[in-house]
Amino acid sequence: MKKILTLLFVAIVACSGSAMAQKTIKLGHINSNELMQIMPGRDSAQAVLQKEMEDLESTLKSMSSELETRYNDYLAKQDAMSDLIKQTKQRELQDMQARAQEFQKNAEQQLQDRQAELLKPIIDRARKAIEEVAKENGYTYVFDSGVGTLLYSPESEDLMPLVKKKLGI
């Protein structure tokens, strides 16, 4: 009885193993950086970001210019100032510098958030096209050769032409 159960178990494992071995693995790759460079809508998103960055830089430059003007004015007149006025002016200058630094930090964060907001639909469209091409063409795995570090891989097919066709590029 024990021999029959053991034989049955071995037969089941052998059958399931051969069924799994029959499934072919189809590998593909795509360079997502290259794809993002040619995605429709990317240029307009970059133009919007550039405009917003220039506006923020202009404001920061104005703040820095005002700070520099006030600092130079302070240096020129400090000998004639009383200690109380000097301390007050120094605090004003420190506050202005702190506001400028805070503005710069917030501007950088705002630009990062805006970039993510503008690029998300483009990235989602690219990802969807890659997934659809992979499913339509029976790919098991698709590697991103643009950001990955593959030291070795068996030969795989580049999906870029198929994804470009899917996106109408």
C-alpha positions in Angstrom: 0.0 0.0 0.0 2.9 2.3 0.9 4.6 1.6 -2.4 1.4 2.4 -4.4 1.0 5.7 -2.6 4.6 6.6 -3.2 4.4 5.6 -6.9 1.2 7.6 -7.3 2.8 10.7 -5.6 5.9 10.4 -7.9 3.6 10.1 -11.0 1.6 13.2 -10.0 4.8 15.2 -9.4 6.3 14.1 -12.7 3.1 15.0 -14.6 2.8 18.4 -13.0 6.5 19.1 -13.6 6.2 18.3 -17.3 3.1 20.4 -17.7 4.9 23.4 -16.1 8.0 22.8 -18.3 5.9 23.0 -21.4 5.0 26.7 -20.8 7.4 28.8 -22.8 8.8 31.9 -21.5 9.0 34.8 -23.9 11.2 37.7 -22.9 11.2 41.3 -24.2 12.8 44.6 -23.4 12.1 48.3 -23.9 14.0 51.4 -23.0 11.5 53.5 -21.1 13.7 56.6 -21.2 13.8 56.5 -25.0 10.0 55.9 -25.1 9.4 58.9 -22.7 11.4 61.1 -25.0 9.1 60.5 -27.9 5.8 60.3 -26.1 3.1 62.6 -27.4 2.3 65.4 -24.9 5.8 65.3 -23.3 7.0 68.4 -25.0 3.9 70.4 -23.9 4.3 69.2 -20.4 8.0 70.2 -20.4 7.0 73.7 -21.8 4.5 74.2 -18.9 7.2 73.1 -16.4 9.8 75.4 -17.9 7.4 78.4 -17.8 6.5 77.7 -14.1 10.2 77.3 -13.3 11.0 80.6 -14.9 8.2 82.3 -13.0 9.5 80.9 -9.7 13.1 81.8 -10.6 12.1 85.3 -11.4 10.4 85.7 -8.0 13.4 84.3 -6.2 15.8 86.5 -8.2 13.7 89.5 -7.2 13.8 88.5 -3.5 17.6 88.0 -3.7 18.1 91.3 -5.4 16.0 93.1 -2.7 18.0 91.3 0.0 21.3 92.3 -1.6 20.2 96.0 -1.9 19.1 96.2 1.7 22.3 94.5 2.9 24.5 96.9 0.9 22.4 99.8 2.3 23.0 98.4 5.8 26.7 98.1 5.3 27.0 101.7 4.0 25.0 103.2 6.9 25.9 100.9 9.8 28.6 103.2 11.2 25.9 106.0 11.7 23.4 103.6 13.3 22.7 103.0 17.0 23.0 99.5 18.4 19.3 99.1 18.5 18.8 100.1 14.9 21.7 97.8 13.8 20.1 94.8 15.6 16.7 95.6 14.1 18.2 95.8 10.6 20.2 92.6 11.1 17.1 90.8 12.2 15.2 92.1 9.1 18.0 90.9 6.9 18.0 87.5 8.5 14.3 87.2 8.2 14.4 88.2 4.5 17.1 85.6 3.9 15.1 82.9 5.7 12.0 83.8 3.6 14.0 83.5 0.4 15.4 80.1 1.5 11.9 78.9 2.4 10.6 80.2 -0.9 13.3 78.3 -2.8 12.6 75.1 -0.9 8.9 75.3 -1.5 9.4 76.2 -5.1 11.5 73.1 -5.7 8.9 70.9 -4.0 6.1 72.6 -6.0 8.0 71.9 -9.3 8.5 68.3 -8.4 4.9 67.9 -7.6 3.8 69.6 -10.8 6.2 67.5 -12.8 4.7 64.3 -11.3 1.2 65.6 -12.0 1.9 66.5 -15.6 3.9 63.4 -16.5 1.6 60.9 -14.7 -0.9 60.6 -17.6 1.9 60.2 -20.1 3.6 57.5 -18.1 0.3 55.7 -17.5 -0.4 55.8 -21.3 3.1 54.4 -22.0 2.7 51.7 -19.3 -0.7 50.7 -20.7 0.7 50.4 -24.2 3.6 48.3 -23.0 1.2 46.0 -21.1 -1.2 45.7 -24.1 1.7 44.9 -26.5 3.1 42.3 -24.1 -0.3 40.6 -23.7 -1.1 40.7 -27.4 2.3 39.2 -28.3 2.5 36.6 -25.5 5.4 38.1 -23.6 5.9 36.6 -20.1 8.4 39.2 -18.9 9.3 42.7 -20.2 12.5 44.3 -18.9 13.1 48.0 -18.8 16.6 48.4 -20.3 16.5 52.1 -19.7 16.6 51.9 -15.9 17.5 48.3 -15.1 21.0 46.9 -14.8 20.9 43.6 -16.6 24.3 42.0 -16.5 23.2 39.0 -18.6 20.1 38.0 -20.2 19.1 35.6 -22.9 18.2 37.2 -26.2 15.0 39.1 -26.0 12.9 41.1 -28.4 12.8 44.9 -28.3 9.2 46.0 -27.9 9.9 49.6 -28.9 8.6 49.3 -32.5 5.4 47.5 -31.3 4.7 50.1 -28.6 5.4 53.0 -31.0 2.9 51.4 -33.4 0.4 51.0 -30.6 0.8 54.6 -29.6 0.7 55.8 -33.2 4.2 57.4 -33.0 
